[in-house]
Amino acid sequence: MSETKHTPVPWYITDDDPPQAPGCDAEGCAIVATVGRFTIYSKDSCAPCDKVDVKLIAAAPELLAACQKAIAWTDAIEEHEGDNPWRDMEAAIAKATGE
């Protein structure tokens, strides 16, 4: 898989308008997304990252579920029979990266 170029991490969440946080300069922070009254932002900007960021955000529920499944699977590996959570993670990553 190729390296994805999304807005640099870490990302932060605030309900301030406009986003204000330690480390943001006078011009503010780079807004990654707005969800309801919350703003996801980064202290670093990435102008061409919008499409990649949106794909990553859209895949977040599947990425979380796949990671939770992997943890549960590894906790009970002796008893595991059936589907492989690594394939779910690969599919979720592919969705997030557009591959």
Secondary structure in CASP SS format (residue, H / E / C, confidence):
PFRMAT SS
TARGET T0000
AUTHOR 0000-0000-0000
METHOD secondary structure of the structure
MODEL  1
M C 1.00
S C 1.00
E C 1.00
T C 1.00
K C 1.00
H C 1.00
T C 1.00
P C 1.00
V C 1.00
P C 1.00
W E 1.00
Y E 1.00
I E 1.00
T E 1.00
D C 1.00
D C 1.00
D C 1.00
P C 1.00
P C 1.00
Q C 1.00
A C 1.00
P C 1.00
G C 1.00
C C 1.00
D E 1.00
A C 1.00
E C 1.00
G E 1.00
C C 1.00
A E 1.00
I E 1.00
V E 1.00
A E 1.00
T E 1.00
V E 1.00
G C 1.00
R C 1.00
F E 1.00
T E 1.00
I E 1.00
Y E 1.00
S E 1.00
K C 1.00
D C 1.00
S C 1.00
C C 1.00
A H 1.00
P H 1.00
C H 1.00
D H 1.00
K H 1.00
V H 1.00
D H 1.00
V H 1.00
K H 1.00
L H 1.00
I H 1.00
A H 1.00
A H 1.00
A H 1.00
P H 1.00
E H 1.00
L H 1.00
L H 1.00
A H 1.00
A H 1.00
C H 1.00
Q H 1.00
K H 1.00
A H 1.00
I H 1.00
A H 1.00
W H 1.00
T H 1.00
D H 1.00
A C 1.00
I C 1.00
E C 1.00
E C 1.00
H C 1.00
E C 1.00
G C 1.00
D C 1.00
N C 1.00
P H 1.00
W H 1.00
R H 1.00
D H 1.00
M H 1.00
E H 1.00
A H 1.00
A H 1.00
I H 1.00
A H 1.00
K H 1.00
A H 1.00
T H 1.00
G C 1.00
E C 1.00
END
